[in-house]
Amino acid sequence: MNNQVVEGDFRKGTLISLTLFGRVILGNWKRIDITDLIYKAEKITSENKKDIISATGWGVLSGLTFGPLGALAGLVFGGRKKQYGIMCYLKDDRKFVAVVDSELLNKIMMLSSE
């Protein structure tokens, strides 16, 4: 599983990438630069997973999404690269849950603390 959205206001499977210039881009064909839109991000852990699901209002659907993926945070998917679950909130009130690698996780967390 690559860096991609698993739930939220963007279509499931939407790719997330980091450009050479350090910008965070969301989208498969139509790309959106969300670097300046991120205002809050939370790494999903087994401790805060239920709180995030209930806060987003995605209910059972989100529960099903997390089920097959297992505990999103810190799991290894198909190789040596660790993948992490992250909840992102954008300034335009959109939000999404994504599975990302450590490089993208660190960049998004840094942007949310600025």
C-alpha positions as CSV (number, residue, x, y, z in Angstrom):
1,M,0.0,0.0,0.0
2,N,1.4,3.4,-1.1
3,N,0.8,6.8,0.4
4,Q,-3.0,7.1,-0.1
5,V,-6.3,8.1,1.4
6,V,-8.3,5.3,3.0
7,E,-11.3,7.4,4.2
8,G,-12.7,10.9,4.2
9,D,-13.6,13.8,2.0
10,F,-11.4,12.6,-0.8
11,R,-11.9,9.4,-2.8
12,K,-10.5,6.2,-1.3
13,G,-7.2,5.4,-3.0
14,T,-6.3,9.0,-3.8
15,L,-2.5,9.2,-3.8
16,I,-0.5,11.6,-1.6
17,S,3.0,12.5,-2.6
18,L,5.9,14.7,-1.6
19,T,7.5,16.8,-4.3
20,L,11.2,17.5,-4.7
21,F,10.4,21.0,-3.4
22,G,8.8,19.7,-0.2
23,R,5.2,20.3,-1.2
24,V,2.5,17.8,-0.3
25,I,0.3,16.9,-3.3
26,L,-3.0,15.0,-3.2
27,G,-4.6,13.5,-6.2
28,N,-4.3,10.9,-9.0
29,W,-5.1,13.0,-12.1
30,K,-6.3,16.3,-10.8
31,R,-3.7,17.3,-8.2
32,I,-4.2,19.6,-5.3
33,D,-1.3,21.2,-3.3
34,I,-2.4,20.8,0.3
35,T,0.8,22.0,1.8
36,D,-0.7,25.3,3.0
37,L,-4.1,23.8,3.7
38,I,-3.0,21.4,6.5
39,Y,-3.8,22.8,9.9
40,K,-4.0,19.7,12.1
41,A,-2.7,16.2,11.8
42,E,-2.8,13.3,14.2
43,K,-0.9,10.0,14.0
44,I,-3.4,7.2,14.5
45,T,-2.6,4.8,17.3
46,S,-4.5,2.0,18.9
47,E,-5.2,4.4,21.8
48,N,-6.8,7.2,19.8
49,K,-8.4,5.3,16.9
50,K,-11.9,5.1,18.4
51,D,-11.8,8.8,19.3
52,I,-10.9,9.8,15.8
53,I,-13.5,7.6,14.2
54,S,-16.3,9.0,16.5
55,A,-15.1,12.6,16.0
56,T,-15.2,12.3,12.2
57,G,-18.7,10.9,12.1
58,W,-17.7,8.2,9.6
59,G,-19.1,5.5,12.0
60,V,-19.3,1.9,10.9
61,L,-17.7,2.5,7.5
62,S,-14.5,3.8,9.1
63,G,-14.6,0.8,11.5
64,L,-14.7,-1.5,8.5
65,T,-11.9,0.4,6.8
66,F,-9.6,0.0,9.8
67,G,-10.5,-3.7,10.2
68,P,-8.9,-5.1,7.1
69,L,-5.9,-2.8,7.5
70,G,-5.4,-3.8,11.1
71,A,-3.9,-1.3,13.4
72,L,-2.9,1.3,10.9
73,A,-0.1,2.9,12.9
74,G,3.3,1.3,12.6
75,L,2.4,-1.7,10.6
76,V,4.6,-3.1,7.9
77,F,2.8,-3.6,4.6
78,G,4.5,-5.7,1.9
79,G,8.1,-5.1,2.7
80,R,10.4,-3.2,5.0
81,K,8.9,0.2,4.6
82,K,6.7,1.1,7.6
83,Q,3.3,2.6,7.0
84,Y,1.5,4.9,9.4
85,G,-2.1,6.0,9.8
86,I,-2.7,9.7,9.9
87,M,-5.8,11.9,10.3
88,C,-5.5,15.2,8.4
89,Y,-7.7,18.3,8.8
90,L,-7.6,21.0,6.2
91,K,-8.3,24.7,6.6
92,D,-11.3,24.4,4.2
93,D,-13.0,21.9,6.6
94,R,-12.2,18.8,4.6
95,K,-10.5,15.9,6.4
96,F,-9.2,12.5,5.5
97,V,-7.5,9.4,6.9
98,A,-4.4,8.2,5.0
99,V,-1.8,5.5,5.2
100,V,1.7,7.1,4.6
101,D,5.3,6.3,5.0
102,S,7.6,7.8,7.6
103,E,8.9,10.6,5.4
104,L,5.4,11.9,4.5
105,L,4.2,11.4,8.1
106,N,7.1,13.6,9.4
107,K,6.4,16.3,6.7
108,I,2.7,16.5,7.4
109,M,3.2,16.5,11.2
110,M,5.7,19.4,10.8
111,L,3.2,21.3,8.6
112,S,0.5,20.9,11.2
113,S,2.6,22.4,14.0
114,E,3.5,25.5,12.1
